[in-house]
């Protein structure tokens, strides 16, 4: 099932409380030229290379169109290798240009929260040390999905 468009409530824990993201998950230096890479999985691999932890799925430089491609290909495997939980990082948009869609709506953050909820993942909103919500902690085993066919080549939107 597809998530609701942007405006839905992001996935939260039963109590509605957020957790704090460990500081080392925030990788300070990212090359914005990565966004120019059209294949979302290759873009993900380049961003992920900056992380030393295996319990992080970093969606920086992804969009609401490409994030599901990445999540469908890496999240369940990450959960199997890190059963205590996986951090799905979207960023909060607070570094984005003023009045941009990233700042006004934190669109990727909300989209990913909606997607995780629609796909049945147990997700808790995660905030950085400044209180910005820009990640989710996914706990427990992945939901049971029917086997999906392997992904075909990525075709960019034109």
Short mmCIF file of the C-alpha atoms (twelve columns), coordinates in Angstrom:
data_MODEL
# 
_entry.id   MODEL 
# 
loop_
_atom_site.group_PDB 
_atom_site.id 
_atom_site.type_symbol 
_atom_site.label_atom_id 
_atom_site.label_alt_id 
_atom_site.label_comp_id 
_atom_site.label_asym_id 
_atom_site.label_seq_id 
_atom_site.Cartn_x 
_atom_site.Cartn_y 
_atom_site.Cartn_z 
_atom_site.pdbx_PDB_model_num 
ATOM 1   C CA . UNK A 1   0.000  0.000   0.000   1 
ATOM 2   C CA . UNK A 2   1.153  3.513   -0.749  1 
ATOM 3   C CA . UNK A 3   1.500  6.000   2.088   1 
ATOM 4   C CA . UNK A 4   -0.691 9.044   2.370   1 
ATOM 5   C CA . UNK A 5   0.716  12.104  0.645   1 
ATOM 6   C CA . UNK A 6   2.904  14.239  2.901   1 
ATOM 7   C CA . UNK A 7   0.340  15.535  5.380   1 
ATOM 8   C CA . UNK A 8   -0.284 12.333  7.360   1 
ATOM 9   C CA . UNK A 9   0.954  11.696  10.860  1 
ATOM 10  C CA . UNK A 10  4.359  10.067  10.919  1 
ATOM 11  C CA . UNK A 11  4.691  6.681   12.542  1 
ATOM 12  C CA . UNK A 12  5.111  6.966   16.318  1 
ATOM 13  C CA . UNK A 13  5.438  4.734   19.299  1 
ATOM 14  C CA . UNK A 14  2.292  3.906   21.219  1 
ATOM 15  C CA . UNK A 15  2.988  6.661   23.756  1 
ATOM 16  C CA . UNK A 16  3.702  9.223   21.062  1 
ATOM 17  C CA . UNK A 17  7.149  9.906   22.539  1 
ATOM 18  C CA . UNK A 18  10.260 10.468  20.475  1 
ATOM 19  C CA . UNK A 19  13.656 8.918   21.102  1 
ATOM 20  C CA . UNK A 20  17.012 10.658  20.802  1 
ATOM 21  C CA . UNK A 21  19.292 9.821   17.897  1 
ATOM 22  C CA . UNK A 22  22.864 8.930   18.904  1 
ATOM 23  C CA . UNK A 23  25.151 11.806  17.894  1 
ATOM 24  C CA . UNK A 24  27.480 9.589   15.832  1 
ATOM 25  C CA . UNK A 25  24.685 8.805   13.393  1 
ATOM 26  C CA . UNK A 26  24.668 12.383  12.114  1 
ATOM 27  C CA . UNK A 27  27.425 12.449  9.530   1 
ATOM 28  C CA . UNK A 28  28.451 16.100  9.167   1 
ATOM 29  C CA . UNK A 29  30.031 16.034  5.730   1 
ATOM 30  C CA . UNK A 30  28.026 14.916  2.735   1 
ATOM 31  C CA . UNK A 31  28.761 15.734  -0.865  1 
ATOM 32  C CA . UNK A 32  25.685 17.348  -2.445  1 
ATOM 33  C CA . UNK A 33  26.896 16.154  -5.858  1 
ATOM 34  C CA . UNK A 34  25.691 12.697  -4.808  1 
ATOM 35  C CA . UNK A 35  22.191 13.975  -5.575  1 
ATOM 36  C CA . UNK A 36  23.139 14.062  -9.254  1 
ATOM 37  C CA . UNK A 37  23.441 10.258  -9.362  1 
ATOM 38  C CA . UNK A 38  20.235 8.988   -10.923 1 
ATOM 39  C CA . UNK A 39  20.208 5.427   -9.555  1 
ATOM 40  C CA . UNK A 40  18.797 5.681   -6.001  1 
ATOM 41  C CA . UNK A 41  20.575 2.524   -4.805  1 
ATOM 42  C CA . UNK A 42  23.958 3.737   -6.011  1 
ATOM 43  C CA . UNK A 43  23.238 7.123   -4.384  1 
ATOM 44  C CA . UNK A 44  22.310 5.316   -1.165  1 
ATOM 45  C CA . UNK A 45  25.529 3.248   -1.217  1 
ATOM 46  C CA . UNK A 46  27.663 6.390   -1.541  1 
ATOM 47  C CA . UNK A 47  25.898 8.086   1.387   1 
ATOM 48  C CA . UNK A 48  25.984 4.879   3.460   1 
ATOM 49  C CA . UNK A 49  29.743 4.580   2.968   1 
ATOM 50  C CA . UNK A 50  30.169 7.512   5.388   1 
ATOM 51  C CA . UNK A 51  28.651 5.453   8.226   1 
ATOM 52  C CA . UNK A 52  30.657 2.994   10.290  1 
ATOM 53  C CA . UNK A 53  27.498 1.550   11.859  1 
ATOM 54  C CA . UNK A 54  25.433 -1.157  10.173  1 
ATOM 55  C CA . UNK A 55  22.225 -0.120  11.930  1 
ATOM 56  C CA . UNK A 56  21.753 3.060   9.854   1 
ATOM 57  C CA . UNK A 57  19.764 3.513   6.648   1 
ATOM 58  C CA . UNK A 58  20.583 7.075   5.554   1 
ATOM 59  C CA . UNK A 59  18.109 8.510   3.051   1 
ATOM 60  C CA . UNK A 60  19.816 11.876  2.587   1 
ATOM 61  C CA . UNK A 61  19.681 12.881  -1.093  1 
ATOM 62  C CA . UNK A 62  16.678 10.639  -1.734  1 
ATOM 63  C CA . UNK A 63  13.190 11.861  -2.615  1 
ATOM 64  C CA . UNK A 64  9.679  10.622  -1.969  1 
ATOM 65  C CA . UNK A 65  9.963  8.845   -5.317  1 
ATOM 66  C CA . UNK A 66  13.291 7.109   -4.649  1 
ATOM 67  C CA . UNK A 67  13.132 6.456   -0.883  1 
ATOM 68  C CA . UNK A 68  10.743 3.476   -1.279  1 
ATOM 69  C CA . UNK A 69  13.157 1.911   -3.800  1 
ATOM 70  C CA . UNK A 70  15.959 2.115   -1.240  1 
ATOM 71  C CA . UNK A 71  13.822 1.011   1.708   1 
ATOM 72  C CA . UNK A 72  12.441 -2.013  -0.138  1 
ATOM 73  C CA . UNK A 73  15.985 -3.086  -1.006  1 
ATOM 74  C CA . UNK A 74  17.843 -2.493  2.260   1 
ATOM 75  C CA . UNK A 75  15.567 -2.108  5.301   1 
ATOM 76  C CA . UNK A 76  14.590 -5.742  5.917   1 
ATOM 77  C CA . UNK A 77  18.210 -6.897  5.529   1 
ATOM 78  C CA . UNK A 78  19.342 -4.156  7.927   1 
ATOM 79  C CA . UNK A 79  16.738 -5.297  10.473  1 
ATOM 80  C CA . UNK A 80  17.864 -8.912  10.166  1 
ATOM 81  C CA . UNK A 81  21.496 -7.921  10.808  1 
ATOM 82  C CA . UNK A 82  20.593 -5.442  13.597  1 
ATOM 83  C CA . UNK A 83  17.619 -6.979  15.438  1 
ATOM 84  C CA . UNK A 84  17.865 -4.407  18.248  1 
ATOM 85  C CA . UNK A 85  16.762 -1.737  15.779  1 
ATOM 86  C CA . UNK A 86  17.694 0.316   12.749  1 
ATOM 87  C CA . UNK A 87  17.900 4.105   12.434  1 
ATOM 88  C CA . UNK A 88  16.270 5.389   9.244   1 
ATOM 89  C CA . UNK A 89  17.670 8.892   8.739   1 
ATOM 90  C CA . UNK A 90  15.871 11.382  6.514   1 
ATOM 91  C CA . UNK A 91  17.090 14.673  7.890   1 
ATOM 92  C CA . UNK A 92  14.746 17.306  9.250   1 
ATOM 93  C CA . UNK A 93  15.166 19.859  6.484   1 
ATOM 94  C CA . UNK A 94  16.376 22.535  8.897   1 
ATOM 95  C CA . UNK A 95  19.596 23.018  6.874   1 
ATOM 96  C CA . UNK A 96  17.659 23.370  3.614   1 
ATOM 97  C CA . UNK A 97  17.193 26.781  1.998   1 
ATOM 98  C CA . UNK A 98  14.563 28.954  3.678   1 
ATOM 99  C CA . UNK A 99  11.077 28.633  2.229   1 
ATOM 100 C CA . UNK A 100 12.010 25.454  0.344   1 
ATOM 101 C CA . UNK A 101 9.633  22.482  0.366   1 
ATOM 102 C CA . UNK A 102 12.132 20.624  2.581   1 
ATOM 103 C CA . UNK A 103 11.852 23.302  5.262   1 
ATOM 104 C CA . UNK A 104 8.156  24.033  4.991   1 
ATOM 105 C CA . UNK A 105 6.970  20.447  5.152   1 
ATOM 106 C CA . UNK A 106 9.985  18.245  5.992   1 
ATOM 107 C CA . UNK A 107 8.536  16.312  3.109   1 
ATOM 108 C CA . UNK A 108 10.887 13.317  3.066   1 
ATOM 109 C CA . UNK A 109 10.630 12.847  6.828   1 
ATOM 110 C CA . UNK A 110 6.823  12.782  6.737   1 
ATOM 111 C CA . UNK A 111 6.678  10.694  3.574   1 
ATOM 112 C CA . UNK A 112 8.990  8.049   5.075   1 
ATOM 113 C CA . UNK A 113 6.953  7.980   8.300   1 
ATOM 114 C CA . UNK A 114 3.780  7.412   6.309   1 
ATOM 115 C CA . UNK A 115 5.482  4.724   4.210   1 
ATOM 116 C CA . UNK A 116 6.827  2.870   7.263   1 
ATOM 117 C CA . UNK A 117 3.373  2.905   8.861   1 
ATOM 118 C CA . UNK A 118 1.658  1.727   5.665   1 
ATOM 119 C CA . UNK A 119 4.186  -1.109  5.301   1 
ATOM 120 C CA . UNK A 120 3.667  -2.285  8.899   1 
ATOM 121 C CA . UNK A 121 6.996  -1.327  10.475  1 
ATOM 122 C CA . UNK A 122 7.136  -0.470  14.184  1 
ATOM 123 C CA . UNK A 123 8.682  3.018   14.011  1 
ATOM 124 C CA . UNK A 124 9.394  5.668   16.615  1 
ATOM 125 C CA . UNK A 125 10.170 9.280   15.747  1 
ATOM 126 C CA . UNK A 126 13.784 10.112  16.571  1 
ATOM 127 C CA . UNK A 127 15.142 13.609  17.255  1 
ATOM 128 C CA . UNK A 128 18.648 15.020  17.278  1 
ATOM 129 C CA . UNK A 129 20.251 16.820  20.227  1 
ATOM 130 C CA . UNK A 130 18.595 20.094  19.114  1 
ATOM 131 C CA . UNK A 131 15.123 18.548  19.090  1 
ATOM 132 C CA . UNK A 132 14.772 18.286  15.304  1 
ATOM 133 C CA . UNK A 133 12.885 15.187  14.169  1 
ATOM 134 C CA . UNK A 134 14.799 13.769  11.226  1 
ATOM 135 C CA . UNK A 135 14.929 10.018  11.738  1 
ATOM 136 C CA . UNK A 136 12.984 6.961   12.834  1 
ATOM 137 C CA . UNK A 137 14.013 4.060   15.018  1 
ATOM 138 C CA . UNK A 138 12.643 0.835   13.552  1 
ATOM 139 C CA . UNK A 139 12.442 -1.897  16.169  1 
ATOM 140 C CA . UNK A 140 11.708 -5.566  15.948  1 
ATOM 141 C CA . UNK A 141 11.650 -7.927  13.031  1 
ATOM 142 C CA . UNK A 142 10.495 -6.751  9.630   1 
ATOM 143 C CA . UNK A 143 6.827  -7.318  8.885   1 
ATOM 144 C CA . UNK A 144 6.049  -10.342 6.769   1 
ATOM 145 C CA . UNK A 145 5.928  -9.274  3.155   1 
ATOM 146 C CA . UNK A 146 5.061  -11.351 0.166   1 
ATOM 147 C CA . UNK A 147 8.083  -12.006 -1.988  1 
ATOM 148 C CA . UNK A 148 8.582  -9.135  -4.388  1 
ATOM 149 C CA . UNK A 149 10.221 -9.583  -7.747  1 
ATOM 150 C CA . UNK A 150 13.784 -8.289  -7.945  1 
ATOM 151 C CA . UNK A 151 13.915 -4.617  -8.851  1 
ATOM 152 C CA . UNK A 152 14.444 -3.718  -12.465 1 
ATOM 153 C CA . UNK A 153 16.721 -0.925  -13.590 1 
ATOM 154 C CA . UNK A 154 15.796 2.478   -12.248 1 
ATOM 155 C CA . UNK A 155 14.021 4.628   -14.805 1 
ATOM 156 C CA . UNK A 156 14.213 8.340   -13.964 1 
ATOM 157 C CA . UNK A 157 11.060 10.408  -14.067 1 
ATOM 158 C CA . UNK A 158 10.959 12.642  -17.101 1 
# 
